[in-house]
Amino acid sequence: MRVLLILNPGSATFKFEFFALADNGEATPRYRGLVDGVGRDSARLLIERISDNSVAEDRQIQPASHPDALAAVFAFAREHGYTLAAVTHRIVHGGPFFQRAVRIDADVIAKLETLTPLAPLHQPVGLAAIAAVSQADPDITQIACFDTAFHTTQDPLGARFAIAQRWHDAGVRRYSFHGLSYAAIAHRLPGVVGPELAEGRVAVLHLGSGSSACILHRRQSVANSTGMSAVEGLMMGTRPGNLDPEVVLWWMENAGMDIAAVRRELYKASGLLGVSGISADMRELLASSEPAAALAVELYCYRAAREIGALAVQAGGLDALVFTAGTGQRSAPVREKILARLAWLGFDLDPEANAANAARITRDGSRLSAWVIATDEEGQMAREAAALLAEG
């Protein structure tokens, strides 16, 4: 059986999923897995059957480098009689180069390397995964899918910062992120909200450890909260979102922080964790009785609602709102707090539906509707990879 292996890597973990590839190009999910502890003395390999969520494999890998972990995943494929049609990677930043999925070659890798300064924490991880696959099997086809590609439909005006032209020409501009998640929602919209509403102006809140907001119109990206990096926009688990740049200068001039320290503050010590001083996990904060935890939650929801209002201006209005990703799909209190701040737009929350994580969480008579839709970045990557392979 020909399969696609979808990789979604992190610095010490990577998620993966096997999709069976039919002759007509349809990709069907079969197994999902996680390698946790990559780069340590040992790592845990956990693989589940998607059909019934049962465990297919759960063992330790020693040693646990990226190539070792991938070798274990490749061995699982061979044991199940799978032939890898391609390995597909999630790449955070495609910059100005890539508007769609591409086959990876030396030229693609060289361009991706030039984008590392724009995504210093994420891009090296993606490049390392590509190198690890090449080391494990130099002849296998590799495909890159980009978080930025979905947003290339936006008005170029929205990509501009108010800075000198030479900086824009050098790549200092807004690119927007979480595009694979938004593309997955765009794919699912007609089947959930109906074909007519799906073509309207739909705001999507991708709420997780990384968070952003996007407005879709005719299921294309019109505006997004993130910018040159995934730090801009909404408050996140450990990232501040929108921040006056003078704050960075103040840190450097008055706190003696160098670039590395500033980067740690922006990526690892702000957001929910920074405000609460307790945790970056929304579940822990909602369960806490500490005032700082409540403050972090309220600020998170306030910032999300504020961003929806700003993006609606760029879209020329709003017809519906979708919550997705870990917090968006599972946290009824967060959805309630955000919609309470957006009630003036016409959202009338149905508390029972919201508590049940129902597909529609507003009442029938609500002027604007709000929905909960599970994202599927791996499924989106499989569709993009299968389409690319079908082109020959």
URNOR-V779095 format. One record per residue. N is the residue number from 1. RES is the residue in one small letter. D_FIRST is the distance of its C-alpha to the first C-alpha in whole Angstrom. Layout:
# URNOR-V779095
<<N RES D_FIRST> <N RES D_FIRST>>
This chain:
# URNOR-V779095
<<1 m 0> <2 r 4> <3 v 6> <4 l 10> <5 l 12> <6 i 16> <7 l 19> <8 n 22> <9 p 25> <10 g 28> <11 s 31> <12 a 30> <13 t 27> <14 f 24> <15 k 21> <16 f 18> <17 e 15> <18 f 11> <19 f 10> <20 a 7> <21 l 8> <22 a 9> <23 d 10> <24 n 14> <25 g 13> <26 e 13> <27 a 12> <28 t 12> <29 p 13> <30 r 11> <31 y 14> <32 r 17> <33 g 19> <34 l 22> <35 v 23> <36 d 27> <37 g 30> <38 v 28> <39 g 31> <40 r 33> <41 d 33> <42 s 31> <43 a 28> <44 r 26> <45 l 22> <46 l 22> <47 i 18> <48 e 18> <49 r 16> <50 i 17> <51 s 17> <52 d 20> <53 n 21> <54 s 21> <55 v 21> <56 a 18> <57 e 20> <58 d 23> <59 r 25> <60 q 27> <61 i 26> <62 q 29> <63 p 29> <64 a 28> <65 s 28> <66 h 25> <67 p 24> <68 d 24> <69 a 22> <70 l 19> <71 a 19> <72 a 19> <73 v 16> <74 f 14> <75 a 15> <76 f 13> <77 a 10> <78 r 10> <79 e 12> <80 h 9> <81 g 6> <82 y 5> <83 t 6> <84 l 8> <85 a 9> <86 a 13> <87 v 15> <88 t 17> <89 h 21> <90 r 23> <91 i 26> <92 v 30> <93 h 32> <94 g 31> <95 g 35> <96 p 36> <97 f 34> <98 f 30> <99 q 30> <100 r 26> <101 a 23> <102 v 23> <103 r 21> <104 i 23> <105 d 25> <106 a 29> <107 d 31> <108 v 29> <109 i 29> <110 a 33> <111 k 33> <112 l 32> <113 e 34> <114 t 37> <115 l 36> <116 t 36> <117 p 40> <118 l 39> <119 a 36> <120 p 38> <121 l 36> <122 h 32> <123 q 32> <124 p 32> <125 v 29> <126 g 27> <127 l 28> <128 a 28> <129 a 24> <130 i 23> <131 a 25> <132 a 24> <133 v 20> <134 s 22> <135 q 23> <136 a 20> <137 d 18> <138 p 21> <139 d 18> <140 i 16> <141 t 16> <142 q 18> <143 i 19> <144 a 22> <145 c 23> <146 f 27> <147 d 29> <148 t 32> <149 a 30> <150 f 30> <151 h 34> <152 t 35> <153 t 36> <154 q 39> <155 d 43> <156 p 43> <157 l 47> <158 g 45> <159 a 43> <160 r 47> <161 f 49> <162 a 52> <163 i 53> <164 a 54> <165 q 52> <166 r 51> <167 w 49> <168 h 47> <169 d 46> <170 a 45> <171 g 43> <172 v 45> <173 r 43> <174 r 41> <175 y 38> <176 s 37> <177 f 34> <178 h 31> <179 g 30> <180 l 26> <181 s 28> <182 y 30> <183 a 27> <184 a 25> <185 i 29> <186 a 29> <187 h 26> <188 r 27> <189 l 31> <190 p 31> <191 g 29> <192 v 32> <193 v 35> <194 g 35> <195 p 35> <196 e 38> <197 l 39> <198 a 35> <199 e 37> <200 g 40> <201 r 41> <202 v 39> <203 a 39> <204 v 36> <205 l 37> <206 h 34> <207 l 36> <208 g 35> <209 s 36> <210 g 35> <211 s 37> <212 s 38> <213 a 38> <214 c 37> <215 i 39> <216 l 37> <217 h 38> <218 r 36> <219 r 33> <220 q 34> <221 s 35> <222 v 39> <223 a 40> <224 n 39> <225 s 41> <226 t 40> <227 g 41> <228 m 41> <229 s 39> <230 a 38> <231 v 41> <232 e 43> <233 g 43> <234 l 43> <235 m 44> <236 m 41> <237 g 40> <238 t 42> <239 r 42> <240 p 46> <241 g 44> <242 n 47> <243 l 50> <244 d 53> <245 p 53> <246 e 56> <247 v 55> <248 v 53> <249 l 56> <250 w 58> <251 w 56> <252 m 56> <253 e 60> <254 n 61> <255 a 59> <256 g 58> <257 m 54> <258 d 52> <259 i 49> <260 a 47> <261 a 49> <262 v 49> <263 r 45> <264 r 45> <265 e 47> <266 l 45> <267 y 42> <268 k 42> <269 a 46> <270 s 46> <271 g 45> <272 l 45> <273 l 45> <274 g 48> <275 v 50> <276 s 50> <277 g 50> <278 i 48> <279 s 44> <280 a 41> <281 d 40> <282 m 41> <283 r 41> <284 e 43> <285 l 45> <286 l 46> <287 a 46> <288 s 49> <289 s 53> <290 e 54> <291 p 55> <292 a 53> <293 a 50> <294 a 51> <295 l 52> <296 a 49> <297 v 47> <298 e 50> <299 l 49> <300 y 46> <301 c 46> <302 y 49> <303 r 47> <304 a 44> <305 a 47> <306 r 49> <307 e 46> <308 i 45> <309 g 48> <310 a 48> <311 l 45> <312 a 46> <313 v 49> <314 q 46> <315 a 45> <316 g 48> <317 g 47> <318 l 45> <319 d 43> <320 a 41> <321 l 40> <322 v 36> <323 f 36> <324 t 33> <325 a 31> <326 g 32> <327 t 36> <328 g 36> <329 q 33> <330 r 35> <331 s 39> <332 a 41> <333 p 44> <334 v 43> <335 r 42> <336 e 46> <337 k 47> <338 i 46> <339 l 46> <340 a 50> <341 r 51> <342 l 49> <343 a 51> <344 w 53> <345 l 51> <346 g 50> <347 f 48> <348 d 49> <349 l 47> <350 d 46> <351 p 46> <352 e 45> <353 a 42> <354 n 41> <355 a 42> <356 a 39> <357 n 37> <358 a 36> <359 a 35> <360 r 38> <361 i 41> <362 t 44> <363 r 46> <364 d 46> <365 g 49> <366 s 48> <367 r 49> <368 l 46> <369 s 43> <370 a 41> <371 w 37> <372 v 34> <373 i 31> <374 a 28> <375 t 27> <376 d 23> <377 e 23> <378 e 19> <379 g 18> <380 q 21> <381 m 19> <382 a 16> <383 r 17> <384 e 19> <385 a 17> <386 a 15> <387 a 18> <388 l 19> <389 l 16> <390 a 16> <391 e 20> <392 g 19>>
